[in-house]
Amino acid sequence: MQEQPDRVLTPGLAARVELTVTDDDTAQAVGSGDVPVLGTPRVLALAEAATVAATARHLPAGTTTVGTRVELEHLAATPVGRTVTAQARLTAVDKRRLTFEVTVVEGEQTVAQGRVERVMLDRQRFIERAGRSS
């Protein structure tokens, strides 16, 4: 893949993604605990979805991003039926490495917060390499 200039993606890009918690999203359902509240793996998936949404329309043709590092604090329980919103904001671009600040809220309450790093790469080449590593 030819190196893309840093200005393709600029800090400040942001997106929000919402989820109304169902039984399928609970810690019980995803295997991360035995309580009927939003499971941490679903919180992380929602935060990552927001990072993907923040840059999706700004990526050069044929490129994608993949997650490489996550720091996430899950601070509050969210019961079934409540709606949470993940917000991601691109804070740094270092060549192909993208750093996002993420927050998940329910109303005014912060449910989770942290950072997600993603790397921009050639989508087809990544898929081909992943297939060979099996």
C-alpha positions as CSV (number, residue, x, y, z in Angstrom):
1,M,0.0,0.0,0.0
2,Q,1.3,3.4,-0.8
3,E,1.6,5.6,2.2
4,Q,-1.3,8.0,2.5
5,P,-0.6,11.6,3.7
6,D,-1.5,12.5,7.3
7,R,-4.1,15.1,6.0
8,V,-6.4,12.4,4.6
9,L,-7.8,11.9,8.1
10,T,-7.6,14.9,10.5
11,P,-8.1,15.1,14.2
12,G,-11.6,16.2,15.2
13,L,-13.6,13.8,13.0
14,A,-16.3,12.3,15.2
15,A,-19.3,10.0,15.3
16,R,-22.0,8.7,17.6
17,V,-23.6,5.2,17.6
18,E,-26.6,4.2,19.7
19,L,-27.6,0.9,21.2
20,T,-30.8,0.0,23.1
21,V,-29.7,-2.8,25.4
22,T,-31.4,-6.1,24.8
23,D,-31.0,-9.5,26.5
24,D,-28.5,-10.4,23.8
25,D,-26.2,-7.6,24.9
26,T,-26.0,-8.6,28.6
27,A,-23.0,-10.0,30.4
28,Q,-24.9,-13.2,30.8
29,A,-25.5,-13.5,27.0
30,V,-22.0,-12.6,25.9
31,G,-20.2,-14.7,28.6
32,S,-18.5,-11.9,30.4
33,G,-20.4,-12.4,33.7
34,D,-23.7,-13.6,35.2
35,V,-25.6,-10.4,35.6
36,P,-28.4,-9.1,33.2
37,V,-26.8,-5.7,32.4
38,L,-24.8,-4.4,29.3
39,G,-21.7,-6.6,29.0
40,T,-18.3,-5.0,28.7
41,P,-17.6,-6.8,25.3
42,R,-20.7,-5.1,23.9
43,V,-19.6,-1.7,25.3
44,L,-16.2,-2.2,23.6
45,A,-17.9,-3.2,20.3
46,L,-20.1,-0.1,20.4
47,A,-17.1,2.1,21.1
48,E,-15.2,0.6,18.2
49,A,-18.3,1.0,15.9
50,A,-18.2,4.7,16.7
51,T,-14.5,4.9,15.7
52,V,-15.2,3.2,12.4
53,A,-18.1,5.5,11.7
54,A,-16.0,8.6,12.5
55,T,-13.6,7.8,9.6
56,A,-15.6,5.7,7.2
57,R,-16.5,8.5,4.8
58,H,-13.0,9.9,4.9
59,L,-10.9,6.9,4.0
60,P,-9.2,6.6,0.6
61,A,-10.7,4.0,-1.7
62,G,-9.6,0.5,-0.9
63,T,-8.5,1.2,2.6
64,T,-10.0,0.3,5.9
65,T,-8.9,0.5,9.6
66,V,-8.4,-2.3,12.1
67,G,-8.2,-2.0,15.9
68,T,-4.8,-2.5,17.5
69,R,-5.1,-1.2,21.1
70,V,-7.9,-0.5,23.5
71,E,-8.0,1.1,27.0
72,L,-11.5,1.1,28.3
73,E,-13.0,1.8,31.8
74,H,-16.5,0.3,32.2
75,L,-17.8,2.6,35.0
76,A,-21.6,2.0,35.3
77,A,-24.1,-0.8,34.8
78,T,-26.8,-0.4,32.2
79,P,-30.0,-2.5,32.4
80,V,-31.9,-4.0,29.5
81,G,-34.2,-1.5,27.8
82,R,-31.9,1.5,28.3
83,T,-30.2,3.3,25.4
84,V,-26.5,4.0,25.4
85,T,-24.6,6.3,23.0
86,A,-21.0,5.7,22.1
87,Q,-19.1,8.8,21.0
88,A,-15.7,8.7,19.3
89,R,-13.4,11.6,18.4
90,L,-10.2,11.2,16.4
91,T,-7.6,12.9,18.5
92,A,-4.3,12.0,16.7
93,V,-3.1,10.9,13.3
94,D,0.4,9.5,13.1
95,K,0.9,8.3,9.5
96,R,-1.4,5.2,9.4
97,R,-2.0,5.1,13.2
98,L,-5.3,6.7,14.4
99,T,-6.0,7.5,18.1
100,F,-9.6,8.1,19.3
101,E,-11.1,9.2,22.6
102,V,-14.3,7.3,23.3
103,T,-17.1,7.8,25.7
104,V,-20.2,5.8,26.2
105,V,-23.1,7.5,28.0
106,E,-26.6,6.8,29.1
107,G,-28.3,10.2,29.3
108,E,-26.0,12.3,31.5
109,Q,-24.2,9.3,33.1
110,T,-20.8,8.1,31.7
111,V,-21.0,4.4,31.3
112,A,-17.5,3.9,29.9
113,Q,-14.5,5.9,28.6
114,G,-11.2,5.3,27.1
115,R,-9.0,5.3,24.0
116,V,-9.0,3.2,20.9
117,E,-6.1,2.9,18.4
118,R,-6.7,1.8,14.8
119,V,-4.4,1.4,11.9
120,M,-5.3,2.4,8.3
121,L,-4.4,-0.3,5.7
122,D,-5.1,-1.7,2.3
123,R,-8.3,-3.8,2.8
124,Q,-7.7,-6.5,0.1
125,R,-4.1,-7.0,1.0
126,F,-5.1,-7.4,4.7
127,I,-7.7,-10.0,3.9
128,E,-5.3,-11.9,1.7
129,R,-2.6,-12.0,4.4
130,A,-5.1,-13.0,7.0
131,G,-6.2,-16.0,4.9
132,R,-2.6,-17.1,4.5
133,S,-1.9,-17.1,8.2
134,S,-4.4,-19.8,9.0
